[in-house]
Every structure is written in C-alpha cells, then in structure tokens.
C-alpha cells in the first residue's frame, strides 16, 4: 500500500485546465460539429425513372446495418440475402447485425462518418429517423415507391409512419424515407387453460374481457401478467386502453394534429390502469418485475392474459404450444372493427451517400415483396403485407390468429402509432409518468397534465419554427 | 582517452541531471494519455458549450447547458441521487470494512482466507453480472422477498427496484456489497503494517478493544482509508452499469444518476451538448471530492 503514501498525485490537477483550454481554443476557432444537411444529395433524388437493374451495376458490395437478430427475423433476413446474391451474382451483401440498443447507439456515428453503410434500419420518430433526415443523411424514396408500386402495396397509415417533411421537422407526412418489412401490433395473448378453468371463453367484446378480470381474480388467478421494470411496457398497455376510448384522437395527437393529452380519454385510460393495479388485476410489484420475466411467468401458466407485441409470439409459442391464443384487443361491440397500438418494424432506408442507391432500392424491394412476405411467414414472422403463404397458415394456431388479427386491423385502419413518437422526449415523459400511475403515486389528472406539458411545449416550438420558416 | 572523458563528463553531473530529461521518460505515457484522455476531454468541454443533436449543425449555447444543471430539476435530481448513493457506495463500505478488519485482525478466525476470498469476490465479478444477479434477488418474487416471507416478515416484502422510496437504497446496498470486500482487504493489509509494539503498549496501558481500535488501528490505517475513500467515491459517482441493468433510472426518475444521464442524453435523446455538460460537471465533482479526501483524511497538502 506504499503508493498511498508516496505515489504521484493523479495528474488531473494539470490536465483539467489544459483540457479546458483546449476546449476553449476549439470553441473559439469556431469548429462546430455536425452537418447542415447540404449533403442531402438532392441531385440523386428524382433521377430514378425506370426499374433499376442491379445486374448491370458491375461488382457491388452493399453494406447493410440491421437489428434483426431474433430467431425468426434473423433466419428470414439470412435467407433473403442469400437469394438476392444468387439472383445478382455481381452483388455481395455485407451484413452488420446488432441488437436494437447497440444499433441505436452506433448508427448515428456510422451514417455521419465518411464511409456510411448503404442500407440501414432507422427507427421511426423524432430522435432517429427525423434527426437523420434533418441532417441530410437519408435518400428520399418517393421515386422508387412509384417505380416499385410501394404506394399501393402498403396501407397508407403504415407508409405514413416512414414519412418526414422535406424540412426535416415533421414526422408522419412528407417524403418517404424508408420501407418496413414486418408488421406488429399489441395483441391480447391468452392462456386457454387458465381461461377454461375459470369458466371463461376468449372475450369477444371489451366488456367481456374486463368482466372476466374480476372473475379470474376471485378464482385466485392472476388476470393480467405484466412487468414494467424496463419502463416501456406500460406505454403499450396504456396505448391499448387509450385506443379503446378514442383511437382516432390518439392517432391525430401522435402525428401532431390532435388535441393532445389533456382529455377524458387520457385520464380515463390512466384511471383504468391505476384501478387494475389497485384491484390486483396486474401483479403486485409490476414496476419491479422485468418485461422478459413477466413473459416467462405467463408462459409458465402464471396469468390469464398478457398484453404485448406480436414480436413475443415465437418465444411464447415454444413453451406454451396449443395453450396460447392471441387476438387484437376486443372491440366494444362483438364483430366491430378492432383498434390497438401498433405499426411496423424499423424502416429500411438508403443513406444519402451510398454509392449504389439503385442497387440498394432493388434490395429494399426484394426484402419487402410478396416472395419475401412468404419467406417471413415461413419463419414465423408477421409480414407488413401478408402474401399467399399467410393464407395457408391454419387459422386455429396462434400464428394464424396473429395474421388474421393483422389483416382485420389493416382493413379497418385500426392501428394507432406508438405514443412515444409524439415528441422527441415523449418516451421519457410517458414511461416515467406511467410508473407513477401504476404505483398510485400520480393521479390521472396529474398524469394528463405532465403529458400535455411535454406535448404542448413541443407543438409550440414547432409552430414557431413553421412561422419563422414561412416568413423567411 | 575517450572513455575516461565520457565518464568524467557524466561524473560532473548529479544523478538525474539534466532535470529536463525527466520529460523524455514520461513522454510515451503522456502521449497516450493526451490522445486518449486529454483530447477527448477537451472535446467534451467544447461540446458542452453547444446545442447539438449529434447529427445536424450545432449552435452555440454559451453557458445554457451548465445553467440547466442548476435550474432543471431533471438534471439536479441525478446529482442528488449520486451524492446520496455515496453513503452506500463509499461511507458504508469503509465503515463495514474497518469493522471487519478490526475483528479479523484481533480474533483468530478459522478459515480466514476463505472468508477474505468470499468477501472480496464481488470485486472480481463484472458489474454487469452483479447487476443481473441482484435484479433477480430484488425481484417481486426474488430471493429477498421469499426470505422475508419465510421468516414471517412478508409485510416488508415489496418490489424493491420498482418502489419509489426503496429503489435508490436497494441499488445502494448492491454498491455496498461490491465495495466492502475491497475496503476490507485494503485495511487488513494496512493493519499488518502497524507495529505489534503499539498494540502491546496499548494493552499495557489497559486499553480495551474499542480504545485500542481508536488509538492504534484507526490512525495507523489513515492512508488506507484515504485510498479506500478515493476509490469508492470515484467508483460510486461513475456508477453506470448497475443502474443501467437494474432500473434504467426508474421508477419514474427515482434512481437516475449523472453517468446514466450522460449516456441517455447523448445516445437516446440527442442532447449531446447537455450530456457533455453533465459529464464535465461530474468530472469536476469527482475531482473536488477526491482532492478533499486526500487533504482531510490523508493530511496531504497540494
């Protein structure tokens, strides 16, 4: 332990002023990081007029960064990549696959670097896709959408979520910057055994569903399995509740043209969630239980229902087999159109400095066409636009139920985008506030006020930007 | 003769002369330090004076980012949590380490090496592993709640990491568990260096265990206490992995800490300038605390 007495002092003493000085020098020199979007490659947009033919592009290496590392999606992408390389032997695909979080933290540096990937998966919403567009890092795909008929292939709601306004400020409208492969929605998973033992059938209406919760509780069963330690799961649960009370309003609000969150639907949905927690319809320590742990407990028979995304299906199906059922949250009246929170997988986008945008566009089309949809179905993945293979899945299986639910939702335009798309900071605001609601610490009124404060401030800022842009 | 001239030339100088040659010796280390530490730190300082989303062009912010550290409750809270956590990450490990070291050096414990190893084990584990393990221990149906229910204290059981009041102390206890072993081993090593005669003299004078501890052991361990405090304070304030794994700053923002806030702002909410300001402020705080420790506890002058 000699160094304690005689060792050198940490050299920070001099390092701090030196570093401060360096910072001051850099600052004074006026070097400002970032790009102003002038590299937006406007020259390249609007030139595509015919279907690109990658076969004539010469030797091409297409670098692709994606986050499809889970079982089903990983297999499906691997197969499609192999097939694309086989179809165009001159194209080699260099795939970099990372988890969602890892991709999110490294993608920004990669696309703004000197040698960006050609194709990336960009997360919809303000923090990622809109920020990329504002910095001019993505290529608009409207021309390709025309050439490849993406506009008719996809429901307008889904395509809209991949749109950003030309000035890079608004989300949900404007130019198309990406195209998604998979669909997803928050579904009501149920355990057939637990329901049967309680004398219940899968609910046909929202009323049947909520009435059944009390009955399950009386029988000593946990009505709804739910873990919210990871903060985000409650966004999905709350979204489903809010959609029941006002889906159209919620969708408008997310897309920046609604009345916001200071309304009855928001407060009543929060009150319902708090009530569920208080009555014990949700597990006691929901805020302390992990999302994956909750899913595991549901799979092992603890809990009659689980409200979560279709991405969980593959993992739940394995241990539960025929016991598992899934449906969109039941509508108010039997047979009516369902509504739920949902959307699509991350968007596949082309970077503005890609040297092979045409090959990349052909690749995007290949990943999302009818053949790709069939490959996805075979891998147990829900394609955004199901094709023939989806019709052959038995409607009695959970997979079949999932596809049928998706088709009904798409046909009825019943999808409401994830609420955290609303503002750049909404994920934080909403997830933190919902933990308060579940613990009984935050009242529904205070909850609505918190959301509205964030939303209102962002809308005000946006209006000011629009006004100043208009007067310029 | 050339050789004698050479030796004579060297003999004329005192050893270590010329003084400037010292810089040559530290040059390689300094170069690495400058490239990988000073330069990035300078960049952070510079970024803390701009508003930047990480992609589009940055705009000068002046002192805005630093003003927000004091004005914005969402930024004040992480620093308050970090200081509170220091009780668990630094004060408690040092106190418990001292107690253990005093007991272990006084009483001959059978299987001493075994206990020492077990207590030091958390230091060897990656913090990620520690976080995952404790997350399951503190879960609603985890080991801790099961144990409480088994002994009839079920009323105390709660979702520790999801409870607004208890999440911060729960994460703190994990830090105590990690830090105690290091402190104890430091103090045991230090205690062996205290001359036996001092203990004998103290006993001759009729000092009891407490008196002996206060008069002999504690002053003798002063340098070790300073080291332990410095290491645990730095580790405690830099603490990111444990929070990231166990609570992600939740419930609400009850366990957010500055290091987590840096990551969150830089990578998740595109507030790079603000993240840099938090980082710089954290560095300054660590610096001030460690200097204070080395002056007060160790009695060293700068």
Interface residues (C-beta under 8 A of the other chain):
Chain A: X1 X4 X5 X9 X10 X11 X12 X13 X15 X16 X18 X19 X20 X21 X22 X23 X24 X26 X27 X32 X33 X34 X35 X36 X37 X104 X105 X108 X112 X127 X131 X132 X134 X135 X137 X168 X228 X229 X230 X231 X283 X284 X285 X286 X287 X288 X289 X290 X293 X424 X425 X427 X428 X431 X432 X433 X435 X436 X439 X441
Chain B: X33 X37 X38 X39 X41 X42 X43 X44 X45 X46 X47 X48 X49 X50 X52 X53 X54 X55 X56 X57 X58 X59 X60 X135 X138 X139 X140 X158 X159 X160 X161 X162 X163 X164 X186 X189 X190 X193 X223 X224 X226 X227 X247 X248 X250 X251 X252 X253 X267 X268 X269 X270 X283 X284 X287 X290 X294 X298 X302
